Amino acid sequence: MQVRNFLCKLSIVFFIFATASSLWAAAGKFVLTGSMTVGRALHGVALLPDGKVLVAGGISDYQDVASAEVYDPSASKFTSTGSMSDARQFCGLANHPVTLQNGKVLVTGGYNGQVLATAELYDESSGSFSQTGSMSIGRWCPTVTLLKTGKVLVAGGYDSNGTYQSSAELYDPKSGTFSATGSMTTARDSAMATLLTNGKVLIVGGSNPTELSSAEIYDPSTGKFKATGSLPADITWPYLGTALLKNGDVLVTGFAQGNAAQLYNPKTGKFSSTGTENFTDVGDTDIAVNTGDVINVGPSGYLYVASKGTFAAGPAMIADYSSAIRLKNGKVLVCGGLDSAPYEDKAGLYTAPKRN
């Protein structure tokens, strides 16, 4: 009898362990890596040509900072690099640095007590920033998208007068200057932009000043925007989460808890419902991983399983207002953030679960 009870208890323990291991494997793994040189939130991140990551600006100790550092995945270490000309905080993934086709990183706009029109370039070979042409107006929380042409589309945001902008401009790396392009159909800030496989740009959501459910498409060949299908109106935060899936559709999250997320089909120009969002940590940090799934980076984020169109609880990350980026090795670097003082200097790596 004692042996039977022991075996019964052992089987229960094994079942619990196997179930926990299965859930952990289903969600993927998140492990801490080296810490940043300073704690920061609302900072920008960009993947450099050699696979390292530039981390720039943000807020540290309640002040906007110009400092920058580089994360080396091979050493799991952050090291300081040159500082920007202007201290600036970014606006999540809506306003972030972009790596140009020539390998340099373009930093645009932002905020440091005033809305900035300035832009600068980071050169990894020298580890320094240099100023480049300025935008026509200061922009806080615009969308910033590298086009297949090599130019960069900067659209919307709001200016130093607090006016929501529909205007847009293009940065040309060859001339180092910005020039006007067509205006959006709706003035908006904090929208999300996704480069589609056809080279066009999907811009969704944002605020003006309340949450917007409209969406539009920018066509680089014409330099014009046009309206496309609309989202459901139950958006709970201006910063939607967006991620390009392997089939070319775009996942859009950030709706009321218990409601369906959306998929945008570029061929039809329409949105359709997908899995239910039963999670509170929704925002602008959805990142497509190498399995084709999408991870939401947050203190208790989620995993979207694209093949099933369903959501599952993801592993706990670090803090709100973290920045995240997918590395060349397929892992996702998550760094910094702020839940409460002090600002986080922690960083971690997320590894997606394997799919059969």
C-alpha positions in Angstrom: 0.0 0.0 0.0 2.8 2.4 0.9 4.6 1.6 -2.4 1.3 2.2 -4.3 0.8 5.6 -2.5 4.4 6.5 -3.3 4.0 5.7 -6.9 0.7 7.5 -7.1 2.3 10.7 -5.5 5.3 10.3 -7.9 3.0 10.1 -10.9 1.2 13.3 -9.7 4.4 15.1 -9.3 5.6 13.9 -12.7 2.3 15.0 -14.3 2.6 18.5 -12.7 6.2 18.8 -13.8 5.4 17.6 -17.3 2.4 20.0 -17.6 4.5 23.0 -16.4 7.3 22.1 -18.7 4.8 21.7 -21.6 3.3 25.2 -20.8 6.8 26.7 -20.5 7.8 25.2 -23.8 4.6 26.3 -25.5 5.3 29.9 -24.4 9.0 29.9 -25.1 11.8 31.0 -22.8 12.9 34.3 -21.4 16.3 34.6 -19.6 18.2 37.6 -18.4 21.3 38.7 -20.1 23.8 41.5 -19.4 22.5 44.8 -17.9 22.6 48.2 -19.7 25.1 50.8 -18.6 22.2 52.9 -17.3 18.5 52.3 -16.6 16.3 53.8 -19.2 12.8 53.8 -20.6 11.3 55.1 -23.9 14.6 54.5 -25.6 15.2 53.6 -29.2 16.8 50.3 -30.5 18.1 49.4 -33.9 19.8 46.3 -35.3 23.2 47.0 -36.6 24.7 45.3 -39.7 27.0 43.0 -37.6 24.1 41.8 -35.5 24.8 44.0 -32.5 22.0 46.4 -31.2 22.2 50.2 -30.8 20.3 51.4 -27.7 19.9 55.2 -27.7 18.3 58.0 -25.7 15.2 57.7 -23.6 14.6 58.8 -20.0 16.9 58.0 -17.2 16.6 59.3 -13.6 13.6 61.3 -14.8 15.7 63.2 -17.4 15.9 62.9 -21.2 19.3 61.5 -22.2 21.5 61.6 -25.2 23.7 58.7 -24.2 23.8 55.5 -26.2 25.2 52.0 -25.9 25.6 48.8 -27.9 24.6 45.3 -27.0 26.8 42.4 -28.3 24.9 39.1 -28.4 28.1 37.1 -28.6 29.3 38.5 -25.3 25.9 39.2 -23.7 27.2 42.6 -22.8 26.4 46.3 -23.2 29.1 48.9 -23.8 28.8 52.7 -24.0 29.2 54.3 -27.4 29.0 57.9 -28.7 26.2 60.2 -27.5 23.6 61.8 -29.7 23.7 65.6 -30.4 20.3 66.0 -28.8 18.9 64.2 -25.8 15.6 62.7 -26.9 13.0 60.2 -25.8 11.2 58.0 -28.3 7.6 56.8 -28.4 7.7 53.1 -28.4 7.8 51.5 -31.8 5.9 54.3 -33.3 8.9 56.6 -33.4 12.2 54.7 -33.4 15.6 54.6 -35.0 15.9 52.8 -38.4 18.9 51.1 -39.9 19.4 52.3 -43.4 20.6 50.2 -46.4 24.1 51.7 -46.0 24.3 50.4 -42.4 24.0 53.7 -40.7 21.1 54.3 -38.2 18.8 57.3 -38.7 17.3 58.9 -35.6 14.5 61.4 -36.1 12.5 63.8 -33.9 11.5 62.9 -30.4 11.0 64.9 -27.3 13.3 66.5 -24.7 11.1 69.2 -23.2 10.3 70.3 -26.7 9.3 68.5 -29.9 12.4 68.0 -32.1 12.8 68.4 -35.8 16.4 67.4 -35.8 17.8 64.1 -37.1 21.1 62.4 -36.8 23.0 59.4 -38.0 24.9 56.7 -36.0 27.9 55.2 -37.7 28.9 51.9 -36.2 32.4 52.0 -37.7 33.2 55.2 -35.7 30.8 54.7 -32.8 29.6 58.2 -33.2 26.5 60.3 -34.2 26.5 63.1 -36.7 23.8 65.6 -37.6 21.9 65.2 -40.9 19.1 67.2 -42.5 16.2 68.3 -40.2 12.5 67.6 -40.8 10.2 70.4 -41.9 8.6 70.4 -38.5 9.2 68.8 -35.1 7.4 65.5 -34.7 6.6 63.6 -31.6 5.3 60.0 -32.0 5.2 59.9 -35.8 5.6 56.6 -37.7 9.1 55.9 -39.1 9.4 53.3 -41.9 12.3 52.2 -44.0 11.0 51.7 -47.6 12.3 49.2 -50.1 13.6 52.2 -52.1 16.0 53.0 -49.3 14.2 56.2 -48.3 12.5 56.6 -44.9 8.9 57.6 -44.5 8.1 59.8 -41.5 4.4 60.4 -41.1 2.1 62.2 -38.7 2.9 62.8 -35.0 2.2 66.0 -33.3 4.2 69.2 -33.4 5.6 71.7 -31.0 2.2 73.4 -30.9 0.5 70.2 -29.9 -1.2 69.9 -33.3 -1.9 66.5 -34.7 -0.3 66.1 -38.1 -1.4 64.5 -41.3 1.7 65.6 -43.2 4.5 63.3 -44.1 8.0 63.5 -45.5 10.8 61.3 -46.9 14.4 61.1 -45.9 16.8 60.5 -48.7 20.1 59.0 -47.4 21.9 60.0 -50.6 21.3 63.7 -50.1 20.8 63.7 -46.3 17.7 65.7 -46.6 13.9 65.5 -46.0 11.3 66.4 -48.6 7.5 66.5 -48.4 5.4 63.7 -49.7 1.6 63.2 -49.7 -0.4 63.7 -46.5 -2.3 61.1 -44.6 -6.1 61.0 -44.9 -6.3 61.4 -41.1 -4.0 63.4 -38.8 -2.7 61.0 -36.1 0.1 60.4 -33.7 1.2 57.2 -32.0 0.0 55.1 -35.0 1.7 51.9 -36.0 3.3 51.4 -39.5 4.1 48.1 -41.2 6.0 47.7 -44.4 4.0 45.2 -46.5 5.6 42.6 -48.8 4.4 44.7 -51.8 6.5 47.7 -50.6 3.5 49.7 -49.5 3.1 50.9 -45.9 0.1 50.1 -43.7 -0.6 52.7 -41.0 -3.2 51.9 -38.4 -4.7 53.5 -35.3 -3.1 56.2 -33.3 -4.9 59.1 -31.6 -6.4 62.5 -32.5 -6.8 62.9 -29.5 -8.9 59.8 -28.8 -8.1 56.3 -30.2 -8.5 56.0 -33.9 -9.9 52.9 -35.6 -9.1 54.0 -39.2 -6.3 52.7 -41.3 -4.5 53.8 -44.5 -2.0 52.7 -47.1 1.0 54.7 -48.4 2.2 53.9 -51.9 5.8 54.9 -52.5 5.2 54.8 -56.3 2.7 57.6 -56.2 3.7 59.3 -52.9 0.0 59.2 -51.8 -2.0 57.8 -48.9 -5.5 56.3 -49.3 -7.9 54.9 -46.7 -8.2 51.2 -46.3 -10.4 48.9 -44.1 -11.3 50.1 -40.6 -10.6 48.4 -37.3 -13.2 47.7 -34.6 -13.8 50.7 -32.4 -12.9 48.9 -29.1 -9.3 50.0 -29.1 -8.0 50.4 -25.5 -4.8 52.2 -26.1 -3.5 54.4 -28.9 -0.4 52.2 -29.3 -1.6 49.2 -31.1 0.6 46.1 -31.6 1.3 45.2 -35.2 3.4 42.4 -36.7 3.9 41.2 -40.3 3.2 37.5 -40.6 4.9 35.1 -42.9 1.9 34.9 -45.2 2.0 38.7 -45.7 -1.0 39.5 -43.4 -0.6 41.9 -40.5 -1.6 41.0 -37.0 -3.1 44.0 -35.1 -3.7 43.8 -31.3 -4.7 46.2 -28.6 -8.4 45.7 -28.3 -10.6 45.4 -25.2 -9.8 42.3 -23.2 -11.9 39.3 -24.3 -12.4 40.7 -27.8 -10.8 39.5 -31.0 -7.6 40.7 -32.5 -7.5 41.6 -36.2 -5.7 40.4 -39.3 -5.2 42.8 -42.2 -5.1 41.2 -45.7 -3.2 43.4 -48.2 -4.9 41.7 -51.1 -8.5 42.5 -50.0 -7.7 45.7 -48.0 -9.9 44.3 -45.2 -9.5 43.4 -41.5 -10.9 40.1 -40.1 -11.1 38.7 -36.6 -8.6 36.2 -35.2 -7.9 34.8 -31.7 -9.4 36.4 -28.6 -7.2 38.7 -26.5 -7.6 37.6 -22.9 -4.6 39.5 -21.7 -4.1 43.0 -20.1 -0.6 43.6 -21.3 -1.3 44.8 -24.9 0.6 47.5 -26.6 3.0 48.5 -29.2 5.6 45.8 -28.7 4.4 42.9 -30.9 7.4 41.2 -32.6 7.2 38.4 -35.2 9.7 35.7 -34.3 11.4 33.2 -36.6 8.7 30.5 -36.1 6.1 32.8 -37.6 4.4 33.4 -34.3 4.2 36.8 -32.5 5.4 37.6 -29.0 4.0 40.6 -27.1 6.8 42.1 -24.9 5.4 43.0 -21.4 5.5 42.1 -17.7 2.9 39.4 -18.6 2.6 39.4 -22.3 1.2 36.8 -24.7 2.2 34.6 -27.6 0.1 34.6 -30.9 0.3 31.2 -32.6 -0.1 32.1 -36.2 -0.8 28.6 -37.5 -3.7 28.3 -35.1 -4.9 31.9 -34.9 -4.9 31.7 -31.2 -3.3 33.4 -28.2 -1.5 31.8 -25.3 0.1 33.3 -22.2 3.7 34.3 -22.7 6.6 34.3 -20.3 6.9 37.3 -17.9 9.4 39.8 -19.3 10.8 42.9 -17.5 8.7 46.0 -17.2 6.3 48.4 -19.0 7.9 50.7 -21.6 10.6 48.3 -22.4 12.2 48.3 -25.9 12.6 45.1 -27.9 14.0 44.0 -31.2 14.5 40.7 -33.0 18.2 39.6 -33.4 19.8 37.9 -36.4 19.9 34.7 -34.4 16.1 34.7 -34.1 16.0 35.6 -30.4 14.3 38.8 -29.2 16.3 41.3 -27.0 14.1 43.1 -24.4 15.7 45.9 -22.4 14.9 48.5 -19.9 11.5 50.0 -19.0 9.8 51.4 -16.0 7.1 50.0 -13.7 8.2 52.2 -10.8 11.4 53.9 -9.9 14.2 53.3 -10.6 14.4 52.9 -14.3 15.3 49.3 -15.3 18.8 48.5 -16.6 17.9 44.8 -17.0 17.8 43.0 -20.3 16.8 39.6 -21.4 16.5 37.3 -24.4 13.3 35.6 -25.5 13.6 32.3 -27.5 10.5 31.2 -29.4 9.2 27.7 -28.9 9.9 25.2 -31.7 7.0 24.3 -34.0 6.6 20.9 -35.6 
